[in-house]
């Protein structure tokens, strides 16, 4: 990818859109899939997912609080998550590590509350902006209420 140059106030050149962040995401996702440098295992139902605490914490206030606070989970190598299914967790991890997700009528009902639970604001907002008939005003208000209660 060709880099664009911009000059800042100190007459220094900055590279913009050089593909660094895309390469970084792809490399970290590859490491996750190869289970390299992973420092946490998330257990959802009977399925286990390898991940990196720093990546999860950077994307989610839920994980940030879990791994950086004095919670019991901050010291564990395996953390069991409740309130979502393994297929949804797989979609969410792919989103966290790639910044892309395919939201459909079939999966939005599982993704929306999971995004709310895990405090993945970007995913939550993406689900809401899509005009699916299953995402009603009532459902929106309910999930916002749950999110508000979780933040207390």
N, C-alpha and C positions, 0 to 999 in steps of 0.2 A: 504494500500500500504506500502510496506517495505521501510524504509528510508535508503539511502546510506550516509555514513559518509565521510567527507573529512577534512583534517587538514590544517589550514591556517598558515601563517608565524608567528603567535603569539602563536602557539601550542594550539589553541582553535578549538573545533570541530564544524563543520557546518553540518546541515542536508541538503541533496540534494534529490530532487525528493520524498518528503514525502507526496505529494498529497495536500499540503496546497493551492496552487494556484487553483487547480481544484475545491476543496471544496469552496474556496472563490468565484469563478465565479458562481458556482451553487447556492450558498446561495444568492448572490446579484441578480441573475436572478430570483430566486424564490420571493425575496422581490419585484422586479419590477412587476412580474406577479400578485402578490397579492396587488399591489399598496401601499406598505408599505415603508415609509421613502423616497418616491419619492418627489422631490422638483421642478419638471418641467413637464409640459404637452406639448408635441409636437403635433401640429395640422397639418395634411396633408390631404388636401381635407376636407371631412366631418368626418374623423376618428381622434380620439385623442389617443395618446400614453403617458403613464406615464414613467418617467425615472428619473435618478439621474444626476444632473449637473456634479458632479465630475467624474463619469464614462464616460459620453460623452466627457468631456473636456480632459480626459486622453487619449482617443482614436482618437480624431479629433482636428486638429488645428483650424478648422472652429468653432466648438463648444467652444473651449478654448477661442478664441478671442471674441466670442459672450457673454460668461458668465463671463469672467474675465476682460474685457475691460469696457469702459464707454458707451457701446452700450445700447440703450433703452431696448433691450431684456434681459439684465443682471438683470433687476429689475422686469420683468414680470413673472407671474406664468404659462402663456400659451403663447407659441411662435408658430406662423404659419410659416410653411416651404413651399416654392414654388419650382417648378422645378423637383418634383418627385411625384410618386403616392404612395398611402397608402400600397399597397402590397410590393412595393420595400422598403418602410420605415420599414415594419415589418421584412423583411429579414435582413435589415441592423442592426436593433436593436438586433435581435437574434445573429447576428455576433458579435456585440460589446459586448454583455453580455455572449457569450459562446465560442467565438473564432472559431466557425465553421459555415460553410455556404455551401449550395449546389448550385453551379453555373452550369447552364445548358444553352443549346442553347436557350431555351425559356426565360430565365431571364437575360442573360448576357448583352443584349442590354439596359436594364433598369438599371442594377447594375453598369455597368462601368461608365456612366456619373454621376450617383448619388454618387458613391465613389469619383469621381473627384470633384464634387460640395462640398461634405462634408469633403473633404480632409482626407479620410480614406485610407492612403497609402497602408496598408496591404491588404485591400480588392481590391483596384485598381490593385495592382501588381498580386494578385491571379487571377483576371479576365484576365489579360494580358497573364499570363503564360499558361493558358489553350488554346489549339490549336483548337479553334472553327473557322469555316469558316467565321463567321460574324465579327470576330475581325480582321480586315484588317490593313495593314500598314497605310493606309490613315486615318482610324478611330483612330488608335493609335496616329498619329501625330496631329490630330485635338484635341483629348482629352488632350494631353500634352500641346498643345497651350492654351487651355482653362484653364488648371491648372496653367500654367505660368502666364497668365493674372490675375487670381484670387490671386496669390501670390504677385503681384505688389502693 
